[in-house]
């Protein structure tokens, strides 16, 4: 019902609505579609995995725009199995959902035309608009789940030129950033990339693994916005994805060696007192 409300709010027509287990067969009979929306609020079962695999394949082939909307407990499972072409929403409100659907359809439509400078600028403006909607939504609702239990990770080898950063320095920086929300609205200082960098450096120093759900909480923005930033950081080579050896669907995130080295050099130069 919620997915239908989102689609109709944009003046779009619903071609069909089926249980998720039946979606692959239904999609195979569909000649064309602007988008496919999947609404998840339960566990990722074998039937669910089949549909998600079909989404990955069809979205990569450009058959339609694919959007998956899910609840916070599913972040880790879904991030590990969905390709970048599939738009993932977590605990999104109506504004975020409508924005994501509009963006997905617009980007999908662009793939059917020759790429030029104007269309590239248009796509970038759409992405920026979607991020801004996420920031506005952050003033209305905050994630309420706590971070996942920490898991031990192997030490990361650093280059000899970058110094060690005391763990207490990172904790003070993170604490100082969080204190701002007691006096000002969170969205005034939203900086998810920096917050994620700090959280991953903190975990690296403690030799801990960071699941996607925990990193989204550290970003202090809606989970959907955090996931968009996370994908960008991975694409730019700043973060690395590591598969969980005990669960093939789950991934951990860590700093790339050059990112860790740059952060350590940064803290060594500016000093703890100047960083907030």
N, C-alpha and C positions, 0 to 999 in steps of 0.2 A: 504493500500500500504506500509506503514511504517513497519507494523508487518510482511508482506510478505518479505520485504527486510531483516529484521533481521533474519528470519528463513533461507532464502536462503544463507545468508552470512556465515552460519555455515554448509552449505552443507546438510541441512535437507530437506525433502520433505513435502509439504503442502498437507494434505489429503483432506481438504475442507475449505472453507471460507463462513460463513453465517452471516446474521444479528443477533445481539445479542438476539433478542426475539425468534429466531428459534433455538438457540444453545442447550437448554435442550433436545428438541426432537431429534436433530441431534446426540447429545452425547449418547442418549439412544440406538441408532442404531449402534454406533461405537463399534466394537469388541475389538479393542486395539488401544492405541496411546501412544507415548512417552510424549507428552505435549499438553496442550491446552492454547492458548494465547488469551487474551481478551484485546481489545484496546478500551478505553473509553475517549471521549472528550465532552460528553454531561451530562445531569442530570441523576441521578440514579432513573430510573422509575420502575414501577411494573415489566415490562418485564425484565429490567436489574437485579432486585432483584432475579427473578427466576433463571436466569443464574448463579448469584453469589452463590445462595444456592446450586445449582447443583455442582459448583466447590468445595465448602466447603465439601460437602458429598463425592464426588468422590476422591478428593485429600486425605481426611482422610482415605478412603478405599484403597488407593494406586493404583487406576486405572490409573492415569497419573499425571504428574507434571502440576501444574496450575500456570499461570503467568497473572497478571492483570496490564496493563500499563495505566496510567491515567494522567490527568492534575492537577496542584496544587489545584484548587478549590474543587476537589473531595476528598482530603485527609481525612477530618473529616468523611465524609459519609462512605468511603470505609474501613477505619481502624476499624470502629465500627461493620462492618458486615462480614469482611473476617477473617477466622481462620488462625492460624499460619502456617498451611501447604500450604497456597496460598502465592506466592511471589508477593509483591506489589511494583511496580515501579512508581515513580512520576517524571514527567518532565525529564525522563532519556534520555541521548544522546545515540548514536549508540554503544559506547563502553560498557556502563552500561547495555544496553539491551542485547547485545550479551553475556556479562558475566553472567547476571541473567539467561538467557535461558540455558546456559551451566551448570551452577550450579544446576538449578532446575532439569534438566534431569539426571545429575550425582547423585544427592541425591536420586532421585526417583529410579534409577537403583539399588542403594545400598540396598534398601528395599527388593529387590527380592533375596538377598543373605544373608547367615548367618553373623551376625555382629561379627567382631573380632577386635583386637587392630589395625591391619593395616588399616582396612577400616575406623575406627573411626579417625585415624590420617589423612587419605586421605580426609575425609569430612571436617575436621577442616582446612586443607590446602586450600581447595576450598573456604571455607568461608573467610579465610584471603585474598586470592587472589581477591575475589569479593570486599572486603572492600578497598583493595589497588587501584583497578580500579576506585572505587568511589572517592577516594582521588585525583587521577590524574585528573579525570573529573572535580573536584571542581576548578581546576586552569583555566579551560576553560569557565565555566559558573557558575553564581551565581543565587540563587533564587531571584526573583524580587518582590515577593508579600510581603506585610506588614503583621504584626500580626493581628489576628482577634480581634474584640472589646472585651475588658475585661468584664467578668461577675462576679458578686459578689458571693463569696463562704463562707460557714460557717467557723468560726474560728476552727483551729485545736488545740486540747488539747495536750500540751507538758508535758513531765515528769518534775517534779519540779527540777531535778538536772541539766538540760541543760538551760543555760542562754539565754536571748533574744539577738538577733543580730540586731543592728541598721540597718534600711533599707538603709541608705546612704552608709554603709560599702559594702553591696552587690552591690549597684549601681556602686560604685567606682571600685570594682573588675571586674564587667562586662564591664564597660567602658574601663578599662585598657586593658582587653583582646581584645576588638574590635579595639583599637588604633594600635595594632601590625600590622593589615592588611594595614595600611597606609605606613608602612616601609618595610614589608616583605610579601611574598606570604602567603595566608591563609592556604594552605595545609601544610606549615612547622609546624604549631602549631595546627593542627586539633585534637581536644579532645572533641568529641561530648558528651560523657557521663558526663564529668565535666560541660560543658556548659549547658546541660539540668538540671543537679542538681542545678546549680546556678539559672537558670531561675525559676525552681519550688520553690526553697526556697524564692526567691524574691516575687513570686506570693502568696505563703503561708503567708508571713509576711503582705502582703497587703490584704489578704482575697479575692484573685481573683481565678477564675477557669481558667485553661489553656487547650484550645483545642489542638488536635494533630497537626494541621497545624501551630499554633503558636510555639509549642515546636520544630517542625522541623526547623523552621527559626532560633530559638535560638541556635540550635546545630551547625550552621555555616558550614554545609556540605551538599552535595546533599540530597534532601528529601528521596530518596531511602535508602541511607546509614543511615540517621537519623532514619528512620522507623525500620531498622534492629537493631540498637542500642536500640531503644525504646522497641521493643519486648523482647530483651535480659534483659533489666532492669526490665521489668514487670515479666518475667519468673524467675529472680533471687530474686524477692520479694522486690526490691528497690523502684519501682514505683507501684502505684495502678491505675486501670482504674475505672472510675465512669461514669455510664450511665447518659446521659442528660435526666432529667425527662420530658422535653418538646419535645424531639426528640429521639425516640428509636434507631435510627441509629447512633446517635452521642455519642461520649464518651469524657470525660475530663480525664486528667492525673494529679496525685498529688503524693507527696512524701509519702512513707509508714512511719508510726510513728517512727520506729527505724531509718530510713534514715534521717528524719528531726532531730531527737535527735543527731545523729552522726555528721551531718553538723554543728549544733549549738555548739556542744562541740569542733569541729575542729576550728571554728572561734574564740571561746573563748580562745583556747590554743595558736594558732599561732599569733593572733592579726591582725588587719586590714592592717598594714604596710607591713607585710610579705607575703600577699596573692595577687597573680596576675593571 
